[in-house]
Amino acid sequence: MKKAGREAAKAMDELEKRRGEREEAGERRRRAEEKLAQCNASWKLFKGKLGW
């Protein structure tokens, strides 16, 4: 019975670790999308100034 409890606790720890990794990856993706949007806006303004 104790072994099953230890295995369950280990599985829960692993699950929490993975959840944290997913949240961190999601945050990195959101920041990258924001940077891309800013770059696209800057590029459009630059092209406009060049008359393209």
C-alpha positions, 0 to 999 in steps of 0.5 A: 500500500505504501508503495502505491502511495509513493508511486502516486505522489511521484506521478503527481509531482511529475504532472505538476512539473509538466504543467509548469513547463506547459505554462512557461512554454505558453508564456514564451509563445505569447511573448513571441507573438507580441514581438512578431506583431510589433515587428510586422507593424514596424515593417508596415510603417517603414514600407509606408515611409519608403512609398512601397 
